[in-house]
Amino acid sequence: MNTMSLRKRIAYALAPLVVLLLIDMVPVSHAQTIIPESSSNVAVADTTAPSDVSNLKATAGDASVNLTWDVATDNVGVKGYKLYYGSKSVTNDGGSYEKGPVDMGNKISYTVNGLTDGTKYYFAATAYDAAGNESQNYSVEASATPLHGSADTQAPKVASASAVDKQHVRVVFSEAVQLPSSHAENAFSIKNDTTSVQLSVQSAMMDATDPSGKSVLLQTASQQAGASYILTAGIDIKDLAGNPIVSGTSDTAAFTGTDLLASTQQTTSSFQSQSQQTAQGPQLVSVQAMDGTHVQVVFNKAVVLKGNGSENFIITEQQTIENTLNVNSVTLSSDGTQAVLSTDPMKAISYNLIAVDVIDTKGNPLSVENNATVFMGMAGSAAVTQQMTQQSTQQAILDTTPPEDATNFTAAMVKQLIVTLNWTRSLNSAGDLAKYVLYMSTDGKTFGAGINVGPTSSNFDVTNIVPGMKYFFKLVAMDAAGNTSAGVMTSFTLPKTGPELGFLLLGSFGVGGLLKGRKKNKKNRK
């Protein structure tokens, strides 16, 4: 967490001592305090600062950014919040932002206007009380990049709520929405309007019967027939552009409880259908650098990103994960399956990419088991990387012709518990072969996540396999646009000549497998 200036921390530390000793001296100046000291005895005696602001979130708009955060606490009471921001991230102890403090008042949302579209801004907030005490630390930094002509800056609203049966409620919003990736039920609250007793919300899922994506089904405790209930949707509910619902503004709806049982089976089926869809969320297919400041990410189906997409991707250096690579903006293809990330200049080193809060058009989240991979960065001068225009980006996205398959794909044991896969490289007639992806299976039908193998590779060693078990291997060629060939297959059974292995790392053909595969690429024979 970023801390505030050393001078400010010293001032807070000395304040109690000054009060106790009753020394008649001028108070220490606080350059960032905009609330004057109170002359009341209560205010003077209050030297406890409010808690740090938590859960600060930023959503980009057109020349603006909307901020939301959680309520801070104080021993007497929080009077308001301050905003600090600028175009540079503050990462060092004692660092300061270019602009601020801005008094945002005593509320938990604020819109910053007059920003420059296309510029990434960094934000931090603090809380202050009536005595002028301010949080000792900045909040965790949030960032967003305003975009000109943002298609959607309007917050979603609750249009209606109705009891489907005694344990299910349907909530309809003004537009398609997305639920939090975990514990979505916590984003809703229901209370009896007469007794104020809460009706427990046990689960929340998108209504699979509504293709518009506007409806959510809630499973609740048994309702009281004829009772009037008030439903409230929290700020964790967002539309597909990332705009959160605004607390106190059309975030509630009334409905009447029922004791009906007839529709329970139908509703349960809808929940089961949605659960099946969730298990089939989008998958990360490939990631590769296109030039020194652009990275292409390919998914197996259309996805929806937050705002301009920069919040959906985290890139760190593989060897030094503390060093991050900023993602400034994202261009999503017309079919929603490919994203081109515009980044700060890269180095010719390995990077980790993690996709977060990515969903498909039905609201199904990207699996955490398939949300990360490693790719090789490309170095280049700013003059070279800036030559990539929107036209060239779009051309890469529109390429739909897959590369040719590799040939002569075989498997052979080279030493105990090690099998080497060999193949003849693809013809690569288009000259855009980016990599090979290797998959493994034990039944020839269900394959795990793939391992990325370099485009110049013609072999790969497979370890940690079980003697006596038959394995199926599939090799797919992939081009720079993410198009994949049909793939070639081979199989191999390791003889039972050594001690049986009790564990098979077949399930590790994911992030761990990708990391291991990348290291082995350096040793591949050509």
N, C-alpha and C positions, 0 to 999 in steps of 0.2 A: 504494500500500500504506500502511496506517495505521502510523505509528511510535509507539513508546512514549514515555513522558514524558522531557522534557529532562533532568530530574534523573538519571534512570536512565542516559541516554546519557553524561552527564558522568562518572558513577561508573565506567562501563565504560572510558572513555577515560583516567581517572586511575589505574586499578588497576595497569597495568604500571609506571607511573612510581613509584608507591609501593613496589612490590617492588624495583625497581632501586636506588632511593636508600636503601632500608632505613631509612626514617624511622619512628621509634617513635611512632605515633599511632593513634587509634581509626579503624577502617575506616569509609568512607562508608556511611551507612545506606541500604539498598535496601528501600523500603517494600513492593515487590511480591515480594520474595524470601521463599519459605517453606522453603527448604532451607538449614540452617545451614552456615556455612563449615567446611570440614574442617581439622583441625589437622595433617594429614600434609604433608610437604614437597612431595609430588607434587601434591596439591590446591592448595596455595598457589601453586605455579609455573604452574599451568594458568590462563591468563587469556584463553583463546580461547573465545568463545561459540559454541554450536551454530548451525547454519544455521537460517534461518527455516523455519517449518512451511509446507508447500505442499499444495495440493489439498484444502483443508478443505471437507467437504460436510455438509449438515444435512438430515435427513429427519424430518418431523413425525410425532408419534404422539398419543395421548390424554394430555394434560397432560405430555408429554415430547417430547424431540428427541434423535435418535440422530446422533452425529457420527463421521465417519471422516476420516482424513488419511494422507498419505504419511510414510514414515520420514524423520526429519531426520538430519543427519550432524554429527559433531564430531571434533576432532583426537584426543581420548582416548576418548570414548564418550558417547552420550546416556543420561542416567539416567531421564528421564521428560518429561512434558508438562504444561503448565498451560493452564487455560481461563479466558477472560475473556468476560463476556456481559452483556446487558441489553436493555431494550426500546427503546433509542435507538442508532442507528447512529453509529459513531465515524468521522468523516471528516476531522478536522483533525489536523495534526501535533501530537503531545504530548497528544492526547485520551485519555480513559480510560473504561472501561466501568463500569457500575453495580455489577457483581458480579465477584468473583474477586480474586486467582487461586484456582482450584480445582485441586488436584493430581490429575491423571487417571492417574498411574502410567506405567509404561513399556509402553504398548500403543498401537495406532493406531485404536481405536474407543472411544467413551464415550457413555453415555446420561444426559442431564440430566433429572431427574425433578422433580416438584413445580411445574411451570410452569402458567400460567393459560391455559386454552383460549381461542382467539380473539385472543390477543395475539401480535404478531409480535416475535420475539426475534432479536438479532444476536450472532454468535459469532466469536471469534478465539482462536488458540492460539499458544503459544510452546513451545520445547524448552529443557531445562536439563540441565546435566551435574553430576557429583559435586562439583565445586568451587563450585557455586552460580552459574556463568555461565548467563545466559539469552539466548535469541535477542534481537537488538537491535530487531527489528521484529515487530509482530503479523503473523499470517498474513493472507492476503486474507480479508476478512469473508464469512461465510456467514449465511444467514437462513432461518427457518422459522416457521410459525404452527401451534402445536398445536391440534388439533380434538377436541372431545368426541365419544366414540363412534366414533373412527376405525375404519373397517371392517377394516383390515389393518395390523397392526404386527408381524406374524410374518415373519421373514426367510425367503427361499426356500432350499431345500436340494437338493443333488444326489441324486436318487433312484437313478439307475443310469447306466451307460455301457456301450456295446457296439459291437463292430466290425461295420459293415455290409458292408464289403469291405476290401481291403488299403489303401485310401486314404481311407476315410470312417468316421467314428465318430458314433454317435447318442448324445446326452446328454439324459436325461430329468430334469426338475426336479419338485419337490413341488407346484409351482403354475405358472401362466403367468408367463413372464418376458419381459423386454425386453433387447435387446442394445445395446451402445454404438452411437451413430450412425456412428462411423467406426472402422476397424481393430478390428472385433469379435474377430478372431482373437487379439489380444493379451490378451484376457480369459481365455484358456485356456492351460494348460500340460500337457504329457504327457511322462512319463519312463519309461524301462525300469526296472522295479522291481528287476532284478538288477544291471544295469550302471550305472544312474543316467544313462544317455545320453538326452538330450532327443529326443523325436519332434516334428519341426517341424509346427506347426499353420498351415496356409496360408490358410484362410478359414473363416468361421463365419457361418451363416445360420439363420434360423428354419426348421424343417421344415414345408414347405407341405402335407405330407400329414397333419399333426396339427392338427385344428381347435381343440384345447384350448389351444394356444400353450405347451405345456410342453416341447416337444422342440426341440433344436438339432442341426443337422448340421455336423460339422467335416470339412474336407478336410485330410488330413495327408500327410506323406511316406510312402513305402511302409513298412508295418509288417513286423515279423519274425514269421512264423507261429509260434504257440505261446508267444510271449513274453508275460510278465505286465507290463501297463502300469498306471500310476497317473495318473488325470486329476484336475486341480485347476481349479476355477472361481474366478476372482478377484472382488473386491468391485465391479467395474464391472458385474457381472450383477445386475439388480434385478428385483423383481416389479412388477406393474402399478401398485402403490401407491407405488413408489419405494423400497421396503425393499431394501438391498443384501445380498447373501449375506455371511455372517459368516465371516471367515477362521478356519480351525481348527475350525469347527463344521459338520460335514456338508457340506463343500465339496469332497470328493474321492470318487472311485469307481474301482474296479479293473475292467479288462477284459482279455481275451486277444486278442492280435494274430492276424490271419488272412491267408492269401494268396488268398482268394476273389476272383474277377473277375466272377462272374455278375451281381451286383447293381449293378455300376458304372454301367451305362446307366440303370437306374432311379433311382439316386441322383443322377446328373448331371441327369436330367430334373427331379428335385425341386428341385435348385439353380437350374436355369434358370427353373422356375416361380416360385420365390421371388424371383429377380432381376427378373422381369417385374412381380411385385407391388410390389417396392421402387420401381420406376419409376413406379408408380401410387399413391404415397403420398398422404396428405391434402393438400388445398390450402386456402389462406386465401381465403375468399370476400369477406368484408366486415368492417369494424371501425367502430363509431360510439359516441359518448357517449350514454348514456341519460339521465343527469342529472349533477349536479356531482361524484358519487363513484362512478359505475358506467359501465362500458364493455362493450359487447356485441361478441363476436368470433364470427364464423360460419365454419364449415368445410364442405367439400363432402361429408364423410363423418364417421362416428363417430370420435372421437379418444380417446386415453388420456393423462392428465396425471400429473405427479409429485406425490405427496403431496396437498396441498390446492390445487395448481395455481399458486400464486404464483410458483414458480421457473420456470414455463414462459413467462412474459411479461415483457418489459422495455419500459418506456415512458420516453421522454425528450422534452424539449422540442425541437421541430424547429429553432428558431433557435439554441438553446444546449444542445447534446446532453449537456453535463456535468450539467445539471439533470435529475434523474430523478424520476419519479412513482411512489411506492411502490404495489405491488399487494399488498393485505393478504390477500385470499382470492378464491377462484374457485368459482362455482356452475355445474356442468355439467348440461345438459339431459338428460332421461331417454334420449333417442336418441343422445346424445354428440356432436351436431353443433354445438351452440351453447354458448358459455361467457360468463357474466356476471362481469366482474372488479370487485371492490370495491376502490377506490383511495383514496388521500388526496385532499382537495379539489383539483379541477382549476382551471385558468385558462381564459379564453376565447381560447385560442391553439391553434396547430397542434402536434400531438404525433406522434412516431414510435412505432410499436408493432412489436416484434420478437418472434416466437414461436420458442422454442428447445426442443429435445428433445421435440417433440410427435410422437406416433406414432399410427397407427391400431390397430385391435384385433388386427391380424396382426403388429404390430411394425414396419410400414413407416414410415420417418421422413418428416416434412414436408420438402419440397424447400427447400434454402437459396435457391433462385431465386424462391421464392414464400412467404417467411416474414416479410415486413415490408410495412408500408403506413403511410399518414399519415391521421390523423383530426383533426377539430376538437373541442377540449375545450369543456365547458360550465361556466360559473362559477355558483355558487349558495351561499347561506349554509348553514352546517352544519345549521341547524334544518330547512331545506328538504330537503337531500339525505338526512338521516336519516329522512325520512318514507317513503322507499322500503322497503317491507316485502318479505319473502320471497314473499308472495302476488302482489304486483305484478310482481316479477321473474319468477315462474313464469308469470304471464299473458302476459308478453312472449315467453317461450320457447314457449308452447303455441300461439301464433298461427300458423296454417298456410295462411291465405288470401293468395295473392299479389296485388299491386296490378295495375291495368290497364296495358296497354302504352301507350307514347306513340304518336302517329299522325303522318302526313305527314312521314316520315323521308326526307330528301333530302340529296344531296351536290353541291356546286358549287364551282368554282375562283374564288376572289376575287382572287388575285394570283399571281405566279409561284411555283410549288412550294408553295402553300398552298391547302388545300381546306377549306371550311367545311361542317360538318354541321348541318342544321336539323331541328327537329321540333316538333310540338305536344305540350305536356305531357300526361301521363296525367290521366284524370279524378280519380284519387285519392279515390274515393268513401269509403274507410275513413279518410281523413285521416292515414294513417301512412306516406306515401311518404318514404323516407329519402334516396334517391339514385338516379341513373342510372349504369349501368356500360357503358362503351363498349369494344367488342372490334374488332380488325382482323385481316384474313386476306388472303392472296393467292390462295387457291383456293376460298374460300367454304365450306370444311369444317373446316379446322384453324385455330383462333383462339388468339392469344396471351393472356397474362394481361390483365385489364381495367384501364381507367382509370376512377376514380371521378369522377363529375360531380355537382354539387349538385342537389338536388331542384327548385330554382327555375330551373335552366338550361334553355335551349331551343336552344342552339347550341354548337359546339365546333370550334376550328381544328386541323387536322391538318397537320403540317409534315414535312419530310425525307422526301418520297416520290419515287419514281423515275418519270420521264417514260416513257410507253409501257406501264407495268405496270398491270394491273387490280387494284383493291382492293375488298374486301368489308367492309362495316361492319355491326356488329350492336349494337343499343341495347336494354338490358334495364332494366326498372324494379325497384327493390328496396325493401321496406318495412322498418320498424324491427326486425322479428323475423327478417330475413334471407330472407324469401320473395321469389322472383324471378318476373317475368312471363316469358312465352314468348319475348318479344323481337321486334323488327322489324329488317329488313335493307334495305340499299341498297348500291349499288356505284358505282364511278367509275374512269375511266381518264384519267390526265393526258396530254395531247397531248405529242408529242416536239418541243417548240418551243425548248427551251433545252439547255444542255450536260448530257450524261448524268451522273448521280450514281453514284459508285462504291460507295456504302455506304448501306444502308437500315436505319434504326433500328427496324425492325419488332420485333426481339428486345428492344427497350427498353420495350415495353409491360408493364413489371413495376414494380419499385420506382421506377426513374428516371422512368418514364412517369407513375406516380402522383404523384410530387412535382411534375412539370411540370404535370400536369393540375390539381392543387390550386392552383397559382399562377395558372393561367389562369382559374379559376373567378371570381376577383375582377374579371376584365375581361369576363365574359360579358354579352352584351346580354340584356335581359329584355323 
